[in-house]
Amino acid sequence: MPNFWKRRSIFILVLLVFSLSLFFSQTFKNNLASDLQLFEGQEYSYRLKFPLHLYIKADKSGILDINGNVIHGNKLNHLGMHKDLALRGLNSGDVNLELSLFKGLLPIRQLTVSVLPEIRLNAGGHSIGIKLHDEGVVVVGYFYAENEEGKKSPAEDSGVLIGDLILAVNGIGVHDLNTAARVIKRESAKGALDLLLKREGKKINVKVIPYPDPSGKDYRIGLYIRDTAAGVGTLTFYDLEKQYYGALGHIITDSDTHTVMEIDNGLIVRADIVNVKMAQRGQPGEKAGVFREEKDILGSIAKNTHFGIYGKLKNIEKCATPYPDPIPLGLSFEAELGPAEMLTVVEGNKIQSFKLEIEKTLNQNRPVDKGIVFRVVDEKLLSKTGGIVQGMSGSPIIQNGRLIGAVTHVFINDPARGYGIFAEWMVKEMELLPVS
């Protein structure tokens, strides 16, 4: 009988230990990411307030300072009870940490910390004109006209879809609207058209039989087409030495087809803001800008992604004179509730700073948009624009001297509030930081 109670006690103890391990492991999993990035000299604190004694071990030395102590590889360190976990990057490198109970006997959490050299960038705020030249012309709609067979669109009947790019007609390349219209008109008079299309990244051929216009002078294929997208946005950051930039903070889609714009020879150009349409509840405002492509080119567009547009600067002297001093990149965990500032242009090309209040930050372990919720509290900006307006996308958000994010979206029913993306995700999109 005593052996039964002894075995039962051991079983209960093992079950209790297992339950504790499972509970605390899940607690850490929900609140502490398995991968963390720090810059050299940067600190990260996690509030543990743990009811049991915690121990920590690292597989490498000299990379991290933990709670004021430089930890040594494979040496068990006692964290104690109800203590915060404070990490500080010392030197570049990766280190694997293990949190455990009972002097290392019961591991409850694995954590990989990457310490990186600090990144400093020039904050933007410049208004830019964005010109995306497609490889060809984009199909934005169907045109239906009467003939002896009734109303029809020959291109639609042949399988041409809205959002397709027309790259060539009968083997003749078309790169702009005027060329496409001229070639289609000339070749239609000869008979069938062989259209080379690009659809979802793949090239296909479609044969279209034009029908004669009721006037008898021309032929129609029944399409509306457009060759380029142009609009105003904001430069988020740039690097004078390496001559690259990031802007917008979100992807550019076609306003008619809602498809992602494919880039052939896109450009960003300097823009002057000549008017601002005030934002109102339910009615987004907008910046109106003017720019001259041939004179004010700032750079090329290499990537149009879910986290902004990126490319090379060509005329960096047009960006800003004098150039502002570079500031440190802020990682996502450094964004906090409270005051911040936004850099943007609301008149001419003068960059101004406006006050924001960050109301919410989301815990994001990997690139996702809308990580920051903020409110405009600057009365000057509210009186000028009513809040966030179209064209402010990409305006850098700075807090505590660090570039932490960029404006991306506005609350339609409350234009004084908006969303921002963490600048960390934009920098990772440029492959300047490793993606965990």
C-alpha positions, 0 to 999 in steps of 0.5 A, a space after each residue: 500500500 505505501 508503494 501505491 501512494 508513493 507511485 501516485 505521488 510521483 505521478 501527480 508530481 510529474 503531471 503537475 510539472 508537465 502541466 506547469 511546463 505546458 502552461 508557461 510554455 504557451 504563455 511565453 509563446 503567446 507573448 514572446 516571439 521565437 525570433 527577435 532582432 536587435 541592433 547593436 546597442 539596442 535594448 529590448 525588455 519583456 515583463 515576465 513577472 514569473 511566479 517561479 525561478 527562471 534560468 537562461 542559457 545561451 549557445 554563444 558568448 559576447 553577443 548579448 547582455 542579459 539583465 546587465 550581465 554578459 552571458 557566456 556560451 552554455 553557462 546557466 544563468 539564474 534570472 530569479 522570480 518576478 524579474 523583467 527580461 532585459 536584452 541588449 545587443 552587444 555585437 553582430 551575430 545570432 544567439 539561441 537562448 533557452 528559458 527553463 525551470 528547475 535549474 535547466 531541467 525543464 526547458 519551456 521556451 526557445 528564443 533566437 536573437 539576431 544582433 545587427 549593425 544599426 541602420 540609419 536612413 534619411 527621412 523623406 516627406 517629399 511629394 513625388 509623382 509616380 509614373 508606372 509605364 506598363 510593358 504595353 497598354 492595359 485593358 480597362 473595359 469593353 466597348 459595345 457597338 451595334 452592327 448587323 449581329 447586334 451589340 458586341 465586343 469582338 475582343 471580349 468574345 475572343 477571350 480578352 479580359 479586363 486587366 490584360 496587358 497588350 504587348 504586341 499587335 500582329 507582332 508589332 510592339 505597343 508601348 504607349 496609348 498612341 502607338 497602340 491606337 495607331 497600330 490597331 487601327 491600321 492592322 484592323 483594316 487588313 483583317 484579323 489581329 493577333 494580340 500578344 497578351 500578358 495575363 497573371 505573369 504569363 504571355 498568351 496569344 489571342 486572335 480577334 476579328 474586328 468588325 466595321 464601324 457603322 460609319 464604314 470608315 473604321 474597324 472596332 475591336 471593342 476595348 478601352 485601353 490605357 497606357 500608364 498610371 500617374 499619381 502623387 505619393 510621398 517618399 518615406 526614406 532614402 540613402 544618399 550613399 547607396 542611392 536607394 529609396 522606399 516610398 508609399 508603404 503600400 502596393 499600387 493597383 490599377 484604379 479601373 481594374 484593381 489589379 497590381 500594376 506591372 512595371 516596365 520603366 517606372 519613374 518617381 519625379 519631384 512634385 509640387 502640391 498646388 491644391 488640397 481637397 479637404 477630407 470629410 467624414 465619408 469623403 477622402 481628401 486628396 493632394 493635387 500635384 504638378 510634375 514634369 517627367 523630363 525635368 524633375 526625375 528623382 529615380 526609377 521604380 524597381 519594385 511595386 510590392 505590398 509594402 511600397 515601391 522601391 528603386 534607385 535614386 538618379 538625381 539625389 540633389 533634387 531630393 533635398 538641399 541641405 540633406 537632413 541628417 540620417 536617423 536610426 531605423 526603429 524596429 516594430 517593438 520600439 513603437 509605443 503609444 503617445 506623441 509622434 510626428 509625421 513629415 509631409 508636404 501640403 503646399 509647394 515642395 516644403 516638407 513640414 512636421 505635424 503632430 500625431 498621437 499613436 493610439 495603438 500598435 499591433 504585435 507583428 512578428 512578420 511583415 504585415 501592413 496596418 501595424 500602427 493606428 494614429 490620430 492627427 492632433 496638429 491643428 494646423 494640419 487639420 485646418 488645412 487638410 481635415 486629416 489624412 488625404 490621398 497623396 500622404 501615403 508614405 509620409 514618414 512617422 518618427 518617434 523618439 528620434 527613430 523612423 518607426 513607420 509610414 502613413 498608408 491608409 485613412 479611416 474613411 469615417 474619421 479622416 483625423 485617424 489613419 493606419 501606418 506600416 512599420 518602417 522595419 517591414 519596408 526596409 526588409 522588403 528592400 532586403 536590407 534586413 533579414 526576414 525572420 
